[in-house]
Amino acid sequence: MTTEQGFAQSDAVPRRRLELIERVSKGTVTTPKGFKAGGVYVGLKSKAEGVLDLGMLYSALPCTSAGVFTTNKVKAAPVLVSLEHLDLGSPQSIVANSGCANACTGDQGISDARDMASLAASICGISEKDVLVASTGVIGVNLDMVKVRSGFKEMSLSEGGGHQLARAIMTTDTAPKEVAVAVNTGEITGYMGGIAKGAAMIHPNMATMLSFLSTDFAVEKEFLQRCLRTAVDNSFNMITIDGDTSTNDTVVVLANGACGAPLIDDRSPLAGPFAEGLEAVCMELSKAIVRDAEGATKLIEVRVEGALNSNDARIAARTVAGSMLVKSAIYGEDPNWGRILMAVGRSGAEVVESKLELFIGEHKVLNMGQPLVFDVDKVRDILKQSEVSLTVRLHLGHTSATAWGCDLTESYVTLNSAYTT
């Protein structure tokens, strides 16, 4: 298992822990010890080379688990069942399908989600309540359980099966999203891995996305839930593609303790490195979602600095990243920076115009509320890049936040105008 130095240079991992966290080459959700996964094709999606649509993750060791789910008041059946199982059991398996969201499907949807958990449990030899369920795809359509049941007969789990599971949860994604990191404690090296899917219906408070995370550290349950909530708030909740929040959003983490390190809680010396490693995994997966957004050609990173408080920094950054006018301008490589200031001003954050500074890449275009003469061609060259950074300095406080979005293209409209037909 090889690691890549320099991964921790991102904001996800503070520099004081550079020596502790490294990215694992070709890592996935089964990189941590004790996890197996698999994926099969059952016919919930159109058949094509390499397409899978049913998958599982399993730890033979008991797990501590935590989850964060959609804030949409219309919640899919698998979300409701998973919430129940997190309360009742100690989940150590996840079963997921693509091609059908099993949302807005009434009592039949709940029954089908429970059946999925039961089928997975029978393969693993565990209780049904120790299985979490996730689905993604078209809303308002019942699962074809005949196809699902047939798929479980073919399911094979392996230590390398995380790559199959990553493919099995894809919908309009063009590529699987996978990452793993190694956390070196000095005596023991533990691992965290994850996969995700999502390309549209993406907005803060999560999105039409699924993310399954794993670790071979042993982690106290309440601490694990707090770490996951913080990691999600700083990653998945800071991305936006189109302003819509789905019915099926699910991020769950399983911790099985297989690496042999002492139990981690908020008093443990490993509390900080663990939290930062988990956030690093979530950050990489969330940015991969935005890079793969439907029709997108550019990743937009928006950093707001000098806000009065965290809430102001976050809402200002997310508003800019989600502005349709900003997204359109960046797609057209148009240095129309007034749209950025418009979005900051309407965000709800405290703003004083005479204190504002704005940078497109490294080029300052606004200084203390005064427009600057700048080289339009050089700024356009920045906007031609596949990753575009925008920095807004409010000069009102000491808090910063970063959000990620993408440009808006004709392809996004085309894809979503005929999604079910």
C-alpha positions as CSV (number, residue, x, y, z in Angstrom):
1,M,0.0,0.0,0.0
2,T,1.7,3.2,-1.2
3,T,1.2,6.7,0.1
4,E,1.7,10.1,-1.5
5,Q,3.5,12.9,0.3
6,G,2.1,16.4,0.0
7,F,-1.6,15.4,0.1
8,A,-1.9,17.3,3.4
9,Q,-1.0,20.6,1.8
10,S,-4.7,21.3,1.3
11,D,-6.8,23.3,3.7
12,A,-8.3,20.0,4.8
13,V,-5.3,19.1,6.9
14,P,-3.6,21.9,9.0
15,R,0.1,22.2,8.5
16,R,0.9,21.2,12.1
17,R,-0.1,17.6,11.2
18,L,1.7,17.3,7.8
19,E,3.8,14.4,9.1
20,L,0.8,12.4,10.2
21,I,-1.5,12.2,7.2
22,E,-0.7,10.9,3.7
23,R,-2.9,10.0,0.8
24,V,-2.9,6.4,-0.2
25,S,-2.4,5.7,-3.9
26,K,-5.5,4.2,-5.5
27,G,-7.2,4.2,-2.1
28,T,-10.8,3.4,-1.6
29,V,-13.4,2.6,1.1
30,T,-11.9,-0.9,1.6
31,T,-8.4,0.4,2.1
32,P,-8.9,0.3,5.9
33,K,-8.3,-3.2,7.4
34,G,-11.2,-5.5,7.9
35,F,-13.5,-4.0,5.2
36,K,-14.8,-5.8,2.1
37,A,-17.1,-4.7,-0.7
38,G,-18.6,-5.6,-4.0
39,G,-20.9,-4.6,-6.8
40,V,-23.0,-6.2,-9.5
41,Y,-25.3,-5.3,-12.3
42,V,-29.0,-6.2,-11.8
43,G,-30.7,-4.1,-14.5
44,L,-31.9,-1.0,-12.5
45,K,-29.9,1.1,-15.0
46,S,-29.4,0.8,-18.7
47,K,-26.9,-1.9,-19.5
48,A,-23.5,-0.7,-20.8
49,E,-19.9,-1.8,-20.4
50,G,-18.7,-1.6,-16.8
51,V,-22.1,-0.5,-15.4
52,L,-23.0,-1.7,-11.9
53,D,-26.1,-0.8,-9.9
54,L,-26.1,-2.8,-6.6
55,G,-23.3,-2.8,-4.1
56,M,-22.3,-3.6,-0.5
57,L,-19.8,-2.6,2.1
58,Y,-19.1,-4.9,5.1
59,S,-16.9,-5.2,8.1
60,A,-16.6,-8.6,9.8
61,L,-15.7,-6.8,13.0
62,P,-18.4,-4.9,14.9
63,C,-18.4,-1.2,14.2
64,T,-19.1,2.1,15.7
65,S,-21.2,4.1,13.2
66,A,-22.4,7.6,12.5
67,G,-24.4,9.3,9.8
68,V,-25.5,12.7,8.4
69,F,-28.6,12.8,6.2
70,T,-30.6,15.1,4.0
71,T,-32.4,18.1,5.5
72,N,-35.1,17.8,2.9
73,K,-38.5,17.3,4.6
74,V,-39.3,14.7,1.9
75,K,-37.0,11.8,2.9
76,A,-36.5,8.7,0.9
77,A,-37.4,5.3,2.4
78,P,-33.7,4.2,2.7
79,V,-32.9,7.4,4.6
80,L,-35.8,6.7,7.1
81,V,-34.7,3.0,7.5
82,S,-31.0,4.0,8.0
83,L,-31.9,6.5,10.6
84,E,-33.9,3.9,12.5
85,H,-31.0,1.3,12.3
86,L,-28.5,3.8,13.5
87,D,-30.6,4.3,16.6
88,L,-31.4,0.6,17.1
89,G,-28.2,-1.2,16.2
90,S,-24.5,-1.0,15.5
91,P,-24.3,-1.0,11.7
92,Q,-21.4,-2.8,10.2
93,S,-22.7,-3.0,6.6
94,I,-24.1,-0.7,3.9
95,V,-26.1,-1.8,0.9
96,A,-26.8,0.6,-1.9
97,N,-28.3,0.8,-5.3
98,S,-28.4,3.3,-8.2
99,G,-31.0,3.7,-10.9
100,C,-33.9,4.2,-8.5
101,A,-34.1,6.6,-5.5
102,N,-36.9,4.6,-3.7
103,A,-38.2,8.1,-2.7
104,C,-41.8,9.2,-2.6
105,T,-42.8,5.5,-2.7
106,G,-44.9,5.2,0.4
107,D,-45.2,2.1,2.5
108,Q,-44.0,-0.1,-0.3
109,G,-40.7,1.9,-0.4
110,I,-40.1,1.3,3.3
111,S,-40.8,-2.4,2.9
112,D,-38.4,-2.6,0.0
113,A,-35.7,-0.8,1.9
114,R,-36.1,-3.2,4.8
115,D,-35.9,-6.1,2.4
116,M,-32.6,-4.8,1.0
117,A,-31.2,-4.6,4.6
118,S,-32.5,-8.2,5.3
119,L,-30.9,-9.6,2.1
120,A,-27.6,-7.9,2.9
121,A,-27.7,-9.2,6.5
122,S,-28.2,-12.7,5.3
123,I,-25.1,-12.6,3.3
124,C,-23.1,-11.2,6.2
125,G,-24.6,-13.2,8.9
126,I,-25.6,-10.2,10.9
127,S,-28.8,-8.6,12.2
128,E,-31.0,-6.6,9.7
129,K,-30.7,-3.6,12.0
130,D,-27.0,-3.6,11.6
131,V,-27.3,-2.8,7.9
132,L,-27.7,0.7,6.5
133,V,-29.5,1.3,3.2
134,A,-28.9,3.9,0.5
135,S,-30.5,4.5,-2.9
136,T,-30.0,7.0,-5.7
137,G,-31.7,7.6,-9.0
138,V,-35.2,8.6,-10.2
139,I,-37.7,9.7,-7.6
140,G,-41.2,8.3,-7.5
141,V,-40.4,4.9,-8.9
142,N,-40.6,1.6,-6.9
143,L,-37.6,-0.6,-6.7
144,D,-37.7,-3.7,-8.9
145,M,-37.1,-6.1,-6.0
146,V,-37.1,-9.1,-8.3
147,K,-33.9,-7.7,-9.9
148,V,-32.5,-6.7,-6.6
149,R,-33.0,-10.1,-5.0
150,S,-31.3,-11.8,-8.0
151,G,-28.3,-9.5,-7.6
152,F,-27.7,-10.6,-4.1
153,K,-27.2,-14.2,-5.3
154,E,-24.3,-12.9,-7.4
155,M,-22.8,-10.6,-4.9
156,S,-19.2,-11.3,-4.0
157,L,-17.3,-9.3,-1.4
158,S,-13.5,-8.7,-1.4
159,E,-10.9,-6.4,0.0
160,G,-10.5,-4.8,-3.5
161,G,-14.3,-4.5,-4.0
162,G,-14.4,-0.8,-2.9
163,H,-13.8,0.1,-6.6
164,Q,-16.8,-1.9,-7.6
165,L,-19.0,-0.3,-4.9
166,A,-17.9,3.2,-6.1
167,R,-19.1,2.3,-9.6
168,A,-22.4,0.7,-8.3
169,I,-23.6,4.0,-6.8
170,M,-22.9,6.2,-9.9
171,T,-25.8,7.8,-11.7
172,T,-24.9,10.7,-14.1
173,D,-21.3,10.7,-12.7
174,T,-18.7,10.2,-15.4
175,A,-16.2,8.6,-13.0
176,P,-16.1,6.9,-9.6
177,K,-15.0,9.1,-6.7
178,E,-12.6,7.3,-4.2
179,V,-9.9,8.3,-1.7
180,A,-8.1,7.0,1.3
181,V,-5.5,8.4,3.7
182,A,-3.1,6.9,6.2
183,V,-2.7,8.4,9.6
184,N,0.7,7.6,11.2
185,T,0.4,7.6,15.0
186,G,4.1,6.8,15.5
187,E,3.5,3.2,16.6
188,I,0.5,2.2,14.5
189,T,-0.7,3.4,11.1
190,G,-4.5,3.5,10.7
191,Y,-6.5,4.2,7.6
192,M,-9.6,6.1,6.5
193,G,-11.2,5.6,3.1
194,G,-14.3,6.8,1.3
195,I,-16.3,6.8,-1.9
196,A,-19.0,9.2,-3.1
197,K,-21.4,9.8,-6.0
198,G,-23.0,13.0,-7.2
199,A,-23.1,15.2,-10.2
200,A,-26.3,17.3,-9.9
201,M,-29.0,18.3,-7.4
202,I,-26.0,19.4,-5.3
203,H,-26.3,22.2,-2.8
204,P,-25.2,23.0,0.8
205,N,-27.0,20.8,3.4
206,M,-25.7,18.0,1.2
207,A,-27.2,17.0,-2.1
208,T,-28.2,14.1,-4.3
209,M,-25.1,12.5,-3.1
210,L,-24.1,9.4,-1.2
211,S,-20.8,9.0,0.6
212,F,-19.6,5.9,2.5
213,L,-16.6,6.3,4.8
214,S,-14.6,3.7,6.7
215,T,-11.8,3.6,9.2
216,D,-9.9,0.9,11.0
217,F,-9.5,3.1,14.0
218,A,-11.7,2.4,17.1
219,V,-13.7,5.5,17.8
220,E,-16.1,6.4,20.5
221,K,-19.6,6.8,19.0
222,E,-20.4,10.4,20.2
223,F,-17.0,11.6,19.2
224,L,-17.4,9.9,15.8
225,Q,-20.7,11.7,15.2
226,R,-19.2,15.1,16.1
227,C,-16.2,14.5,13.8
228,L,-18.5,13.5,10.9
229,R,-20.8,16.5,11.4
230,T,-17.8,18.9,11.4
231,A,-16.2,17.2,8.4
232,V,-19.5,17.3,6.5
233,D,-20.1,21.0,7.4
234,N,-16.6,22.0,6.1
235,S,-16.8,19.9,2.9
236,F,-20.0,18.5,1.5
237,N,-22.0,21.4,3.0
238,M,-19.7,23.9,1.2
239,I,-20.2,22.7,-2.3
240,T,-23.0,23.7,-4.7
241,I,-23.8,22.8,-8.3
242,D,-27.4,23.8,-9.0
243,G,-29.0,25.0,-5.7
244,D,-31.1,21.8,-5.1
245,T,-31.0,19.5,-2.1
246,S,-32.1,15.9,-2.7
247,T,-34.4,13.5,-0.8
248,N,-31.7,10.8,-0.5
249,D,-28.5,12.5,0.8
250,T,-26.5,10.2,3.0
251,V,-23.0,10.3,4.5
252,V,-22.2,7.4,6.9
253,V,-19.0,6.3,8.5
254,L,-18.1,2.8,9.9
255,A,-15.2,2.4,12.4
256,N,-14.1,-1.2,13.2
257,G,-10.9,-0.8,15.3
258,A,-9.0,-3.3,13.2
259,C,-5.7,-1.3,13.2
260,G,-5.3,-2.0,16.9
261,A,-4.8,1.6,18.1
262,P,-6.4,2.7,21.4
263,L,-10.0,3.9,21.4
264,I,-10.2,7.5,20.1
265,D,-12.4,10.0,22.0
266,D,-12.2,13.7,22.5
267,R,-9.5,13.2,25.2
268,S,-7.3,11.0,23.0
269,P,-4.0,12.3,21.6
270,L,-5.2,11.0,18.3
271,A,-8.5,13.0,18.4
272,G,-7.0,15.9,16.3
273,P,-5.3,13.7,13.7
274,F,-8.4,11.5,13.3
275,A,-10.7,14.5,12.9
276,E,-8.4,16.1,10.3
277,G,-8.0,12.8,8.4
278,L,-11.7,12.3,8.2
279,E,-12.2,15.9,7.0
280,A,-9.4,15.4,4.4
281,V,-11.3,12.4,3.0
282,C,-14.6,14.3,2.9
283,M,-12.9,17.4,1.3
284,E,-11.3,15.4,-1.5
285,L,-14.6,13.6,-2.2
286,S,-16.7,16.8,-2.2
287,K,-14.3,18.5,-4.6
288,A,-14.4,15.5,-6.9
289,I,-18.2,15.8,-7.0
290,V,-18.0,19.4,-8.1
291,R,-15.3,18.6,-10.7
292,D,-17.6,16.0,-12.1
293,A,-20.7,18.2,-12.1
294,E,-23.1,17.7,-15.0
295,G,-21.9,19.7,-17.9
296,A,-19.2,21.5,-15.9
297,T,-15.9,22.6,-17.3
298,K,-14.4,24.4,-14.3
299,L,-14.1,24.0,-10.6
300,I,-14.7,27.4,-8.8
301,E,-13.2,27.9,-5.4
302,V,-14.5,30.9,-3.4
303,R,-12.7,32.0,-0.3
304,V,-14.1,34.7,2.0
305,E,-11.7,36.2,4.5
306,G,-12.1,38.7,7.3
307,A,-15.7,38.0,8.2
308,L,-17.3,39.0,11.5
309,N,-18.1,35.3,12.3
310,S,-18.2,31.8,10.8
311,N,-21.8,32.0,9.7
312,D,-21.1,35.2,7.7
313,A,-18.0,33.7,6.1
314,R,-19.9,30.5,5.1
315,I,-23.0,32.1,3.7
316,A,-21.0,34.7,1.7
317,A,-18.7,32.0,0.2
318,R,-21.6,29.7,-0.6
319,T,-23.7,32.5,-2.1
320,V,-20.9,33.4,-4.6
321,A,-20.3,29.7,-5.4
322,G,-24.0,29.2,-6.1
323,S,-24.8,32.4,-8.0
324,M,-26.1,31.5,-11.5
325,L,-24.7,34.8,-12.8
326,V,-21.2,34.1,-11.4
327,K,-21.3,30.6,-12.7
328,S,-22.3,31.8,-16.2
329,A,-19.7,34.5,-16.3
330,I,-16.9,32.0,-15.4
331,Y,-18.2,29.6,-18.1
332,G,-18.0,32.4,-20.6
333,E,-14.5,33.5,-19.2
334,D,-15.9,37.0,-18.7
335,P,-14.2,39.0,-15.9
336,N,-17.5,40.5,-14.9
337,W,-16.4,40.9,-11.2
338,G,-19.5,43.0,-10.3
339,R,-21.5,39.8,-10.2
340,I,-19.2,38.4,-7.5
341,L,-19.8,41.6,-5.4
342,M,-23.5,41.4,-6.0
343,A,-23.6,37.9,-4.6
344,V,-21.6,38.9,-1.5
345,G,-23.9,41.8,-0.9
346,R,-27.1,39.8,-1.1
347,S,-25.7,36.8,0.9
348,G,-26.9,38.1,4.3
349,A,-23.4,38.5,5.6
350,E,-22.3,41.8,7.2
351,V,-20.5,43.7,4.4
352,V,-19.1,47.2,4.3
353,E,-18.5,48.2,0.7
354,S,-15.6,50.6,1.4
355,K,-13.6,47.7,3.0
356,L,-14.1,45.1,0.3
357,E,-11.2,43.6,-1.6
358,L,-11.6,41.1,-4.5
359,F,-9.1,38.9,-6.3
360,I,-9.6,36.7,-9.4
361,G,-6.8,34.3,-9.0
362,E,-3.8,36.4,-7.9
363,H,-5.1,39.5,-9.6
364,K,-6.7,42.2,-7.5
365,V,-9.6,43.9,-9.2
366,L,-11.1,45.8,-6.2
367,N,-9.3,47.5,-3.4
368,M,-11.1,48.8,-0.4
369,G,-14.3,49.3,-2.4
370,Q,-12.5,51.0,-5.3
371,P,-12.3,49.4,-8.8
372,L,-8.8,48.9,-10.1
373,V,-7.5,49.0,-13.7
374,F,-6.4,45.4,-14.5
375,D,-5.1,43.5,-17.5
376,V,-8.3,41.9,-18.9
377,D,-6.4,39.4,-21.0
378,K,-4.5,38.1,-18.0
379,V,-7.7,37.7,-16.0
380,R,-9.3,35.9,-18.9
381,D,-6.4,33.6,-19.0
382,I,-7.1,32.7,-15.3
383,L,-10.8,32.1,-16.2
384,K,-9.7,29.7,-18.9
385,Q,-8.2,27.3,-16.4
386,S,-10.0,24.2,-15.2
387,E,-9.8,25.5,-11.6
388,V,-10.7,29.2,-10.9
389,S,-10.1,30.8,-7.5
390,L,-12.0,33.9,-6.2
391,T,-11.0,35.6,-2.9
392,V,-13.1,38.2,-1.2
393,R,-11.7,40.1,1.8
394,L,-14.3,41.7,4.1
395,H,-11.9,43.3,6.6
396,L,-14.5,43.1,9.4
397,G,-13.2,40.3,11.5
398,H,-10.9,37.2,11.6
399,T,-13.0,34.4,10.2
400,S,-12.7,32.7,6.9
401,A,-14.5,30.0,4.9
402,T,-14.1,28.3,1.5
403,A,-16.9,27.0,-0.8
404,W,-16.7,25.2,-4.1
405,G,-18.9,25.4,-7.1
406,C,-18.8,24.9,-10.9
407,D,-19.6,26.8,-14.0
408,L,-23.1,26.6,-15.6
409,T,-23.1,25.2,-19.2
410,E,-25.6,24.3,-21.9
411,S,-24.9,20.6,-21.2
412,Y,-26.3,20.9,-17.7
413,V,-29.6,22.1,-19.1
414,T,-29.6,19.5,-21.8
415,L,-29.0,16.6,-19.4
416,N,-31.6,17.7,-16.9
417,S,-34.3,18.6,-19.5
418,A,-34.6,14.9,-20.4
419,Y,-33.4,13.1,-17.3
420,T,-36.2,10.5,-17.3
421,T,-36.8,10.2,-21.0
